[in-house]
Amino acid sequence: MDIYRFLNAPEPTNPLCPSYSVAIGYAGVVAAATLSNFGAAWGTWKSGTAVLHTGVRHPTSVMKNIIPIVMAGVIGIYGLIVAVILAESIPTPSKNRDNAYSIYTAMAHLCAGLCAGASGLAAGGCIGIVGDYGVRAVGYRASNISLFPSSSNKDGYSSVPDSEDIPDTNMGAEDQGKLFVGMLIMLIFSEALALYGLIVALIVSQHSYSCLEG
């Protein structure tokens, strides 16, 4: 009886391909998509409120200051790209329940998802904060508003005319342009953080080991 059980016993499972490795791989997919989208939503929220606030006094600068919102939305696309690549790289088990998805590949996919997602989250928060203060500063300069009015000009601060009624000589276009260019440079380098995470995630996602080949 013992010999019969020994001869008919199933082959031992490869320790490099446990059944829970699929869950680890899909966790990387979730991390890439959700963290990047959270960062994009964070950046859109902070920058969007600043654009709406500035548009009350200077509506002509709304479309120009929409750049932080666009750059924040691109971060969500980075997470989508990584999530789709990782999801397509996870094979389904065969009919004989042979799992070809190894724990090595699963951990590589998890690290790739966390790399892209965490980088997108940090970049989205940076874009949101820079866009918030930058858009407000550009709008205040364009509207000729003093952020800290003295006692002598408090009355003028409370009744600032609309942007259409302010002459071009008082708009401070040169100073406004300097503020906008400075904000744009900071946004570009903030966006680069998410791009760095995307590049590393794409490289790490190519590392794989199949148990069926071993």
Secondary structure as UniProt FT lines:
FT   HELIX           2..7
FT   TURN            15..16
FT   TURN            19..20
FT   HELIX           21..57
FT   HELIX           59..61
FT   TURN            62..63
FT   HELIX           64..66
FT   HELIX           67..88
FT   TURN            95..96
FT   HELIX           103..142
FT   TURN            143..144
FT   TURN            151..152
FT   HELIX           154..158
FT   HELIX           163..165
FT   HELIX           168..170
FT   HELIX           173..204
FT   TURN            205..206
FT   TURN            211..213
//
